[in-house]
Amino acid sequence: MSRFRDQLIRFQKKNYWRNLKHVRENLSYNPSLIKYENEYLSYLKTYEEISNKNELVKKVIASDLVYQGDYHTLRQSQRLTLRILRDIHEKRDIILLMEMFHAADQKYVDDFLKGNLTENDFIRKIDYGRKWPFSWQSWSSILYFCKERCIPVIGINSEHGEGLKSIRNRDQYAARVIVKTLLRYPEKLAYVIDGDFHISPNHLPKEVNDLLKLLDNPVRHLIIYQNAENLYWKLCKEDREEADVLKINENSYCVMNTMPANKIQSYLNWLEFSEDAYYPVKREWETEGVEGQGITIQEIIVSIASILEFDLPQNIIEVLSIHYADDYHFIDHIHTIKGIKGKIRLIKEKIIKGEAFLLEYEKDGEPRYLIYLPNSNINMAAEEASHFVNAVLRGPLKKSSDAFDRFYKNVITECLGFFGSKFINEKRKSHSENSIRILLGQIKRGEYLKLDPVIPQTAKYILQHFYLERQTTDQLAFQEKFQSIYESKSSTPTIFSTQLGYILGNKLYYAVKKGKFPLSNVREYLRDPFDDKRKAYYTYLDISERLKQEKAVSQY
């Protein structure tokens, strides 16, 4: 185990156990739920082998019934549903069965999918806030995907009660709905989304199997778990924590798409009625309750600097201000800051697009920093924290009039930001050359119905850039090919350079972690303002060449 990797794992364990401690402090002791949880955990003590996305998708397609576990407060958990549906909807007819809807509200679900109810009316009629008090935004993309492709959605939930008996009653009720669906639509794939604990083989699947045995109607079933913490720590001991899909046994898999600490953090945030720790809904509670217990941007900054073995200037965090999307006076404040008036239009565009950013400026001759986070997730917060560390170490930037240099300086900046963000969430994904080719194929086949045209165009530019890198290092060749893009006033050069930086930063992280690339070099990059003409460009090519053999780590 490399020293750097050892530091990262210790950091993740520290955050995980701290978050778990806070969850336990905020929950009353519930022996019924603990028993139900332990029954679930008994099936996740080990795994059979490392698997991959393709094998999992093949198993899903070959099944009659799939149970996917969901951690309701973790947005990444719902994103997995959407990714799998995208991968299989052209190969199988699907019916989606969801815990988030009560079976008694099926009429309203059908009306919404048929376009007979607006989103607001639908939410009101099903009493969403009371029956399913989780972020609508996390789930709405799944529903609209089904709506656009005429995929039926069926509710399997029922009213809650107290104790273990109530939980088992809900499993039994859901099982009856699932079995009726299987009998009515035997040719379709029944895809069930239910809470993590419910999909344990001795919970909902057992209830379904018992009914199917009575009816002499066996089906091919598959269970998909997500982010089992004990399996992640087991992978760390085996130096295999980069695995994103585990085969538990022939009928069950586990997808690992976030870090254990981040999973628990999402629950702490939900307890605070906030979608994440960096966007407090009730500002007066910022230093109290659960919100104050989760990891903060300031702590992320200190952790990143510590892992990189940097001592930041004393009191530097005190000159950092953090603003959120609910700060309605933010733009007024921006207008009062000297030296950034030329950036107001760009700032407003970023806010409208829901993007995070770091601003650097001076006040009374001293450096000042500002981080803006929209409805941020932990990746955004960690990336801006990394940008802050970079900004402090390299000092004030000189304004460059050369579009070529500005482009590659941004590539390096985004590379370092992505690199540092993976200290907090190693499962964060970037594209790779192969995934971009797949994306363009999906776009061509019409799998993305609503897409900004700048995305496929930028994807093509990235592939062209990689191709040119393999042919030459001559800057004139790149200028001839891309100069009009470097100089464009549109968002294209920013998206283009950011994605190149993300791809490089992702590969750089794993190379450093494996001891294949010196951390000392990364420390030098962080301190370098790259003011010398063409230095950022040649640094990019140098890193790319040295990482040529480093395979992109895919995540599902």
PLY file of the C-alpha trace (Angstrom):
ply
format ascii 1.0
element vertex 556
property float x
property float y
property float z
element edge 555
property int vertex1
property int vertex2
end_header
0.00 0.00 0.00
1.48 3.40 -1.01
1.71 6.08 1.66
-0.61 8.32 -0.35
-3.23 5.57 -0.70
-2.95 4.79 3.01
-3.66 8.45 3.84
-6.72 8.51 1.60
-8.22 5.38 3.15
-7.62 6.66 6.69
-9.29 9.93 5.73
-12.33 8.09 4.32
-12.65 5.89 7.41
-12.44 8.89 9.70
-15.27 10.65 7.84
-17.37 7.49 7.69
-17.19 6.71 11.41
-17.81 10.33 12.34
-20.91 10.48 10.14
-22.17 7.14 11.42
-21.72 8.33 15.01
-23.83 11.42 14.28
-26.57 9.33 12.66
-26.76 7.08 15.71
-26.89 10.11 17.99
-29.82 11.54 16.03
-31.87 8.35 15.84
-33.72 6.77 18.70
-32.95 3.12 19.40
-35.27 0.96 17.31
-34.70 -2.77 17.92
-37.10 -3.76 15.12
-35.22 -1.75 12.52
-31.86 -2.98 13.79
-33.05 -6.59 13.47
-34.29 -5.90 9.94
-30.96 -4.24 9.05
-28.90 -7.11 10.47
-30.89 -9.59 8.40
-29.96 -7.53 5.35
-26.27 -7.28 6.29
-26.00 -11.04 6.75
-26.11 -11.38 2.94
-23.33 -8.85 2.35
-20.38 -10.29 4.25
-18.35 -11.20 1.18
-18.47 -11.37 -2.60
-17.71 -13.99 -5.23
-15.69 -11.91 -7.70
-15.13 -8.49 -9.27
-17.60 -7.94 -12.10
-18.36 -5.07 -14.47
-21.18 -3.01 -15.94
-21.54 -5.14 -19.08
-21.98 -8.38 -17.14
-24.52 -6.75 -14.85
-26.55 -5.36 -17.75
-26.59 -8.79 -19.42
-27.90 -10.33 -16.19
-30.61 -7.68 -15.94
-31.73 -8.26 -19.53
-31.86 -12.04 -18.95
-34.05 -11.69 -15.83
-37.82 -11.65 -15.38
-37.67 -9.76 -12.10
-35.01 -7.34 -10.81
-34.84 -5.84 -7.32
-32.68 -2.73 -7.07
-31.90 -1.39 -3.62
-32.16 2.35 -3.10
-30.66 4.66 -0.47
-33.37 7.28 -0.63
-31.30 10.32 0.40
-28.41 9.59 -1.97
-28.93 11.06 -5.42
-26.29 8.76 -6.91
-28.51 5.85 -5.91
-31.36 7.10 -8.11
-28.95 7.90 -10.94
-28.08 4.21 -11.13
-31.72 3.44 -11.91
-31.66 5.87 -14.81
-28.36 4.49 -16.15
-29.63 0.91 -16.12
-32.94 1.87 -17.72
-31.05 3.65 -20.50
-28.93 0.54 -21.06
-31.82 -1.92 -21.27
-34.96 -0.15 -22.51
-34.31 -0.97 -26.17
-33.62 -4.63 -25.39
-36.50 -5.45 -23.04
-40.03 -4.21 -22.41
-39.99 -2.90 -18.86
-42.43 -2.22 -16.06
-41.03 -0.12 -13.24
-42.38 -0.85 -9.74
-41.50 1.82 -7.20
-41.67 2.11 -3.43
-41.99 5.90 -3.74
-45.63 5.57 -4.88
-48.49 4.09 -2.90
-50.55 1.54 -4.79
-53.65 3.48 -3.76
-52.42 6.41 -5.89
-51.97 4.38 -9.08
-54.64 6.35 -10.95
-52.68 9.56 -10.46
-49.41 7.90 -11.53
-51.09 6.71 -14.74
-52.62 10.13 -15.38
-49.27 11.86 -14.95
-47.49 9.48 -17.32
-50.26 9.98 -19.91
-49.91 13.75 -19.67
-53.31 14.26 -18.03
-51.79 15.81 -14.88
-49.18 18.53 -14.53
-46.20 17.86 -12.30
-47.48 20.21 -9.58
-50.98 18.70 -9.60
-49.51 15.20 -9.51
-47.30 15.98 -6.50
-50.28 17.50 -4.69
-52.73 14.68 -5.43
-50.40 11.91 -4.24
-49.49 13.92 -1.10
-45.83 13.50 -2.04
-44.32 15.47 0.84
-46.00 13.32 3.49
-45.84 9.92 1.82
-42.35 10.23 0.35
-40.38 13.05 2.02
-37.34 12.85 -0.25
-36.09 15.17 -2.98
-38.47 15.18 -5.96
-35.59 16.25 -8.23
-33.77 13.00 -7.48
-36.67 10.95 -8.82
-38.34 13.12 -11.45
-35.76 12.33 -14.15
-36.66 8.62 -13.82
-40.35 9.38 -14.24
-39.84 11.63 -17.24
-37.63 8.97 -18.83
-40.48 6.47 -18.42
-43.05 9.00 -19.61
-41.13 9.75 -22.81
-40.71 6.04 -23.59
-44.14 4.79 -22.48
-42.69 2.62 -19.70
-45.43 1.80 -17.14
-44.77 2.75 -13.52
-46.57 0.96 -10.67
-46.63 1.92 -7.00
-45.95 -0.85 -4.48
-46.02 1.06 -1.18
-48.69 1.14 1.51
-49.30 3.12 4.69
-46.59 2.90 7.34
-47.04 1.66 10.87
-44.71 1.03 13.80
-42.37 -1.88 14.45
-41.08 -4.88 12.58
-44.56 -6.23 11.93
-45.44 -3.12 9.95
-42.27 -3.41 7.85
-43.04 -7.05 7.05
-46.65 -6.15 6.25
-45.41 -3.60 3.74
-43.15 -6.24 2.18
-46.09 -8.62 1.91
-48.29 -5.96 0.35
-45.58 -5.00 -2.16
-45.08 -8.70 -2.97
-48.74 -9.08 -3.91
-48.52 -6.10 -6.27
-45.33 -7.45 -7.85
-46.75 -10.95 -8.37
-49.96 -9.57 -9.91
-47.79 -7.55 -12.30
-45.70 -10.60 -13.23
-48.82 -12.64 -13.94
-50.47 -9.88 -15.95
-47.37 -9.03 -18.02
-45.31 -12.24 -18.20
-43.38 -11.01 -21.25
-42.12 -7.85 -19.53
-39.18 -7.30 -17.20
-40.47 -6.23 -13.77
-37.90 -3.79 -12.37
-38.46 -3.07 -8.66
-36.98 -0.04 -6.86
-37.23 -0.47 -3.09
-35.26 0.56 -0.03
-31.92 -1.18 0.56
-33.09 -3.27 3.49
-36.27 -4.41 1.72
-34.40 -6.21 -1.10
-32.58 -8.59 1.22
-33.38 -12.16 0.04
-35.21 -12.92 3.29
-37.41 -9.80 3.05
-39.36 -8.71 -0.05
-37.85 -11.34 -2.41
-38.86 -14.11 0.02
-42.44 -12.84 0.12
-42.56 -12.78 -3.68
-40.99 -16.23 -3.98
-43.47 -17.73 -1.51
-46.40 -16.44 -3.57
-44.87 -17.60 -6.85
-44.33 -21.09 -5.42
-47.99 -21.30 -4.47
-48.85 -20.34 -8.04
-46.21 -22.70 -9.48
-44.80 -19.79 -11.46
-41.00 -19.55 -10.99
-39.15 -16.55 -12.43
-35.53 -15.61 -13.05
-34.72 -12.93 -10.50
-31.76 -10.68 -9.77
-30.90 -8.47 -6.77
-28.82 -5.30 -7.20
-27.41 -3.88 -3.97
-25.67 -0.52 -3.77
-22.68 0.75 -1.78
-22.37 -1.89 0.93
-19.90 -0.31 3.36
-18.49 -3.54 4.75
-17.69 -4.74 1.22
-15.94 -1.46 0.44
-13.64 -1.80 3.46
-13.01 -5.41 2.47
-12.01 -4.20 -1.01
-9.64 -1.67 0.57
-7.87 -4.44 2.48
-7.49 -6.35 -0.79
-6.26 -3.27 -2.72
-9.31 -3.55 -5.00
-11.40 -0.55 -3.93
-11.61 0.77 -7.50
-14.08 -1.99 -8.38
-17.47 -0.60 -9.32
-19.49 -3.83 -9.66
-19.21 -6.91 -7.43
-20.78 -10.29 -8.06
-22.14 -11.48 -4.71
-23.47 -14.73 -6.12
-25.26 -15.94 -9.24
-28.40 -13.95 -8.45
-27.05 -10.82 -6.81
-24.61 -8.01 -7.54
-23.50 -4.88 -5.71
-22.78 -1.57 -7.45
-20.25 0.68 -5.72
-20.79 4.24 -6.94
-19.97 6.45 -3.96
-17.84 6.44 -0.84
-19.28 5.12 2.46
-18.89 8.49 4.20
-20.79 10.28 1.41
-23.66 7.81 1.62
-24.11 8.43 5.34
-23.57 12.17 4.85
-26.57 12.27 2.51
-28.77 10.98 5.33
-27.42 13.57 7.77
-28.20 16.25 5.20
-31.73 14.96 4.77
-32.29 15.10 8.51
-31.46 18.79 8.22
-34.04 19.20 5.41
-31.22 19.98 3.00
-30.22 18.19 -0.18
-26.57 18.38 0.82
-24.32 19.72 3.52
-23.25 22.73 1.54
-26.69 24.19 0.82
-28.47 24.78 4.13
-32.18 25.43 3.77
-32.47 27.04 7.19
-29.52 29.41 7.35
-30.02 30.19 11.04
-29.24 26.54 11.80
-25.88 26.50 10.03
-23.85 25.88 13.18
-26.38 23.72 14.96
-27.93 20.30 14.65
-27.03 17.82 11.98
-25.88 20.40 9.42
-23.00 21.38 11.66
-22.03 17.74 12.17
-21.25 16.83 8.56
-17.96 17.60 6.86
-17.74 21.26 5.80
-15.92 22.96 2.93
-13.43 24.35 5.42
-12.69 20.83 6.66
-12.38 19.57 3.09
-9.83 22.32 2.38
-7.77 21.43 5.44
-7.95 17.71 4.58
-6.84 18.22 0.96
-3.93 20.42 2.04
-2.93 17.87 4.69
-2.97 14.92 2.27
-0.87 16.96 -0.17
1.48 17.88 2.71
0.96 21.64 2.40
0.79 24.10 5.27
-1.66 26.79 4.22
-1.03 30.35 5.44
-2.43 30.99 8.90
-5.98 32.35 8.92
-6.29 31.99 5.12
-9.69 30.29 5.44
-10.95 33.38 7.25
-10.68 35.37 3.99
-12.86 32.81 2.17
-16.59 33.51 1.96
-19.05 30.84 0.88
-22.35 31.69 -0.81
-25.34 29.51 -1.64
-28.22 29.62 -4.08
-30.57 30.89 -1.39
-28.44 34.02 -0.89
-30.57 36.51 -2.80
-28.16 39.39 -2.15
-25.22 37.55 -3.71
-25.29 39.38 -7.06
-25.58 42.73 -5.28
-22.50 41.76 -3.27
-20.61 40.78 -6.44
-21.21 44.23 -7.94
-19.42 45.82 -4.97
-16.21 43.83 -5.49
-13.56 45.77 -7.41
-11.59 43.96 -10.06
-14.21 41.44 -11.19
-16.68 43.71 -12.98
-15.61 42.25 -16.31
-16.64 38.81 -15.06
-20.22 39.71 -14.06
-21.77 38.31 -17.24
-19.88 35.02 -16.89
-20.82 34.80 -13.20
-24.50 35.28 -14.00
-24.31 32.60 -16.70
-22.79 30.14 -14.23
-25.47 30.88 -11.65
-28.25 30.39 -14.22
-26.70 27.07 -15.31
-26.38 25.89 -11.70
-22.58 25.78 -11.74
-20.23 26.22 -8.81
-17.22 28.52 -9.02
-14.34 30.15 -7.15
-13.65 33.89 -7.41
-10.30 35.44 -6.53
-9.98 39.16 -5.86
-8.18 41.71 -3.68
-9.44 43.92 -0.89
-7.18 46.54 0.66
-4.25 44.91 -1.11
-4.92 41.50 0.46
-6.17 38.35 -1.32
-9.82 37.38 -0.90
-11.69 34.31 -2.10
-15.34 33.49 -2.70
-16.92 30.11 -3.41
-20.43 29.91 -4.84
-22.36 26.64 -4.62
-25.83 26.18 -6.18
-27.75 23.07 -5.03
-24.31 21.60 -4.65
-23.35 18.00 -4.25
-20.20 16.86 -2.50
-18.28 16.64 -5.79
-18.89 20.33 -6.47
-17.89 21.31 -2.95
-14.73 19.19 -3.04
-13.72 20.50 -6.46
-14.09 24.15 -5.41
-12.18 23.39 -2.21
-9.38 21.99 -4.40
-9.46 25.11 -6.58
-9.13 27.20 -3.43
-6.05 25.27 -2.28
-4.57 25.68 -5.77
-5.33 29.43 -5.81
-3.73 30.02 -2.41
-0.59 28.08 -3.33
0.03 29.62 -6.77
-0.91 33.18 -5.86
-2.76 35.76 -7.98
-3.17 34.96 -11.66
-1.90 37.28 -14.36
-4.46 38.05 -17.01
-3.40 36.49 -20.32
-4.43 37.94 -23.67
-3.44 34.72 -25.43
-6.48 32.46 -25.99
-4.24 29.41 -26.54
-2.56 29.83 -23.14
-5.85 30.60 -21.38
-7.33 27.38 -22.74
-4.54 25.10 -21.48
-4.19 26.93 -18.17
-7.85 26.11 -17.60
-7.19 22.48 -18.57
-4.49 22.25 -15.87
-6.67 24.07 -13.32
-9.60 21.70 -13.91
-7.26 18.70 -13.86
-5.99 19.68 -10.41
-9.50 20.48 -9.17
-10.79 17.08 -10.24
-7.69 15.36 -8.82
-8.26 16.90 -5.38
-12.01 16.26 -5.40
-11.37 12.52 -5.61
-9.78 12.63 -2.15
-13.33 13.18 -0.91
-15.17 10.97 -3.39
-12.97 8.47 -5.17
-16.03 7.15 -7.01
-16.47 10.46 -8.83
-16.47 9.82 -12.56
-14.99 11.59 -15.54
-15.46 10.70 -19.15
-12.83 8.71 -21.03
-12.12 8.56 -24.73
-14.14 5.36 -24.95
-17.10 6.68 -22.94
-17.25 9.76 -25.19
-17.48 7.51 -28.24
-20.30 5.59 -26.55
-22.05 8.87 -25.66
-21.92 10.07 -29.26
-23.36 6.73 -30.39
-26.21 7.05 -27.90
-26.92 10.59 -29.07
-26.95 9.44 -32.69
-29.46 6.70 -31.81
-31.74 9.25 -30.15
-31.30 7.99 -26.59
-30.94 11.55 -25.29
-34.07 13.37 -26.41
-33.28 16.76 -24.85
-29.65 17.76 -25.13
-27.79 21.02 -25.54
-26.18 20.83 -29.02
-22.90 22.09 -27.56
-22.43 18.72 -25.80
-22.09 16.46 -28.87
-20.03 19.12 -30.64
-17.63 19.42 -27.71
-17.43 15.62 -27.46
-16.25 15.54 -31.08
-13.63 18.21 -30.35
-12.28 16.12 -27.46
-11.90 13.05 -29.68
-10.21 15.18 -32.34
-7.84 16.56 -29.69
-6.89 13.05 -28.53
-6.31 12.00 -32.13
-4.05 15.00 -32.76
-2.10 14.30 -29.55
-1.20 10.91 -30.98
0.07 12.52 -34.18
2.15 15.48 -32.99
3.20 17.78 -30.15
3.58 20.78 -32.47
1.55 23.67 -31.07
1.01 25.03 -34.58
-0.97 21.92 -35.49
-3.27 22.47 -32.50
-3.63 26.16 -33.29
-4.52 25.41 -36.87
-7.14 22.88 -35.77
-8.65 24.59 -32.72
-7.71 28.30 -32.73
-11.22 29.43 -33.62
-12.51 27.42 -30.65
-9.84 28.78 -28.29
-10.94 32.31 -29.21
-14.69 31.66 -29.17
-16.78 33.83 -26.84
-19.28 30.98 -26.38
-19.26 28.39 -23.60
-17.56 25.84 -25.87
-13.90 26.53 -24.96
-14.75 26.38 -21.24
-16.62 23.07 -21.55
-13.95 21.68 -23.89
-11.02 22.59 -21.59
-12.89 21.53 -18.44
-13.62 18.05 -19.80
-10.02 17.61 -21.00
-8.92 18.59 -17.48
-11.37 16.21 -15.80
-10.23 13.28 -17.94
-6.58 14.05 -17.19
-7.24 14.62 -13.48
-9.04 11.29 -13.15
-6.12 9.37 -14.67
-3.61 11.40 -12.67
-5.33 10.51 -9.40
-5.08 6.76 -9.97
-1.50 7.01 -11.25
-0.42 8.88 -8.10
-2.39 6.54 -5.87
-0.65 3.51 -7.41
2.78 5.13 -7.08
3.19 5.43 -10.86
3.36 9.24 -10.87
5.20 11.33 -8.25
3.01 13.30 -5.86
5.86 15.81 -5.76
5.10 16.72 -9.38
1.47 17.42 -8.53
2.62 19.63 -5.67
4.72 21.60 -8.16
1.76 22.01 -10.52
-0.37 23.35 -7.67
2.21 26.04 -6.86
2.84 27.03 -10.48
0.77 29.94 -11.93
1.77 28.79 -15.45
2.44 32.36 -16.52
5.22 31.41 -18.95
4.07 31.29 -22.54
2.99 27.79 -23.64
4.03 26.20 -20.33
0.50 24.98 -19.54
0.23 23.43 -23.01
3.49 21.49 -22.75
2.70 20.46 -19.17
-0.62 19.03 -20.37
1.12 17.06 -23.13
3.81 15.84 -20.72
1.29 14.56 -18.18
-0.82 12.98 -20.94
2.20 11.18 -22.37
3.28 9.88 -18.97
-0.25 8.65 -18.24
-0.71 7.03 -21.63
-0.67 3.52 -20.15
-2.97 4.43 -17.26
-6.39 3.00 -18.00
-9.45 5.04 -17.15
-11.28 3.53 -14.17
-14.91 3.13 -15.14
-17.69 3.61 -12.61
-21.34 2.60 -12.99
0 1
1 2
2 3
3 4
4 5
5 6
6 7
7 8
8 9
9 10
10 11
11 12
12 13
13 14
14 15
15 16
16 17
17 18
18 19
19 20
20 21
21 22
22 23
23 24
24 25
25 26
26 27
27 28
28 29
29 30
30 31
31 32
32 33
33 34
34 35
35 36
36 37
37 38
38 39
39 40
40 41
41 42
42 43
43 44
44 45
45 46
46 47
47 48
48 49
49 50
50 51
51 52
52 53
53 54
54 55
55 56
56 57
57 58
58 59
59 60
60 61
61 62
62 63
63 64
64 65
65 66
66 67
67 68
68 69
69 70
70 71
71 72
72 73
73 74
74 75
75 76
76 77
77 78
78 79
79 80
80 81
81 82
82 83
83 84
84 85
85 86
86 87
87 88
88 89
89 90
90 91
91 92
92 93
93 94
94 95
95 96
96 97
97 98
98 99
99 100
100 101
101 102
102 103
103 104
104 105
105 106
106 107
107 108
108 109
109 110
110 111
111 112
112 113
113 114
114 115
115 116
116 117
117 118
118 119
119 120
120 121
121 122
122 123
123 124
124 125
125 126
126 127
127 128
128 129
129 130
130 131
131 132
132 133
133 134
134 135
135 136
136 137
137 138
138 139
139 140
140 141
141 142
142 143
143 144
144 145
145 146
146 147
147 148
148 149
149 150
150 151
151 152
152 153
153 154
154 155
155 156
156 157
157 158
158 159
159 160
160 161
161 162
162 163
163 164
164 165
165 166
166 167
167 168
168 169
169 170
170 171
171 172
172 173
173 174
174 175
175 176
176 177
177 178
178 179
179 180
180 181
181 182
182 183
183 184
184 185
185 186
186 187
187 188
188 189
189 190
190 191
191 192
192 193
193 194
194 195
195 196
196 197
197 198
198 199
199 200
200 201
201 202
202 203
203 204
204 205
205 206
206 207
207 208
208 209
209 210
210 211
211 212
212 213
213 214
214 215
215 216
216 217
217 218
218 219
219 220
220 221
221 222
222 223
223 224
224 225
225 226
226 227
227 228
228 229
229 230
230 231
231 232
232 233
233 234
234 235
235 236
236 237
237 238
238 239
239 240
240 241
241 242
242 243
243 244
244 245
245 246
246 247
247 248
248 249
249 250
250 251
251 252
252 253
253 254
254 255
255 256
256 257
257 258
258 259
259 260
260 261
261 262
262 263
263 264
264 265
265 266
266 267
267 268
268 269
269 270
270 271
271 272
272 273
273 274
274 275
275 276
276 277
277 278
278 279
279 280
280 281
281 282
282 283
283 284
284 285
285 286
286 287
287 288
288 289
289 290
290 291
291 292
292 293
293 294
294 295
295 296
296 297
297 298
298 299
299 300
300 301
301 302
302 303
303 304
304 305
305 306
306 307
307 308
308 309
309 310
310 311
311 312
312 313
313 314
314 315
315 316
316 317
317 318
318 319
319 320
320 321
321 322
322 323
323 324
324 325
325 326
326 327
327 328
328 329
329 330
330 331
331 332
332 333
333 334
334 335
335 336
336 337
337 338
338 339
339 340
340 341
341 342
342 343
343 344
344 345
345 346
346 347
347 348
348 349
349 350
350 351
351 352
352 353
353 354
354 355
355 356
356 357
357 358
358 359
359 360
360 361
361 362
362 363
363 364
364 365
365 366
366 367
367 368
368 369
369 370
370 371
371 372
372 373
373 374
374 375
375 376
376 377
377 378
378 379
379 380
380 381
381 382
382 383
383 384
384 385
385 386
386 387
387 388
388 389
389 390
390 391
391 392
392 393
393 394
394 395
395 396
396 397
397 398
398 399
399 400
400 401
401 402
402 403
403 404
404 405
405 406
406 407
407 408
408 409
409 410
410 411
411 412
412 413
413 414
414 415
415 416
416 417
417 418
418 419
419 420
420 421
421 422
422 423
423 424
424 425
425 426
426 427
427 428
428 429
429 430
430 431
431 432
432 433
433 434
434 435
435 436
436 437
437 438
438 439
439 440
440 441
441 442
442 443
443 444
444 445
445 446
446 447
447 448
448 449
449 450
450 451
451 452
452 453
453 454
454 455
455 456
456 457
457 458
458 459
459 460
460 461
461 462
462 463
463 464
464 465
465 466
466 467
467 468
468 469
469 470
470 471
471 472
472 473
473 474
474 475
475 476
476 477
477 478
478 479
479 480
480 481
481 482
482 483
483 484
484 485
485 486
486 487
487 488
488 489
489 490
490 491
491 492
492 493
493 494
494 495
495 496
496 497
497 498
498 499
499 500
500 501
501 502
502 503
503 504
504 505
505 506
506 507
507 508
508 509
509 510
510 511
511 512
512 513
513 514
514 515
515 516
516 517
517 518
518 519
519 520
520 521
521 522
522 523
523 524
524 525
525 526
526 527
527 528
528 529
529 530
530 531
531 532
532 533
533 534
534 535
535 536
536 537
537 538
538 539
539 540
540 541
541 542
542 543
543 544
544 545
545 546
546 547
547 548
548 549
549 550
550 551
551 552
552 553
553 554
554 555
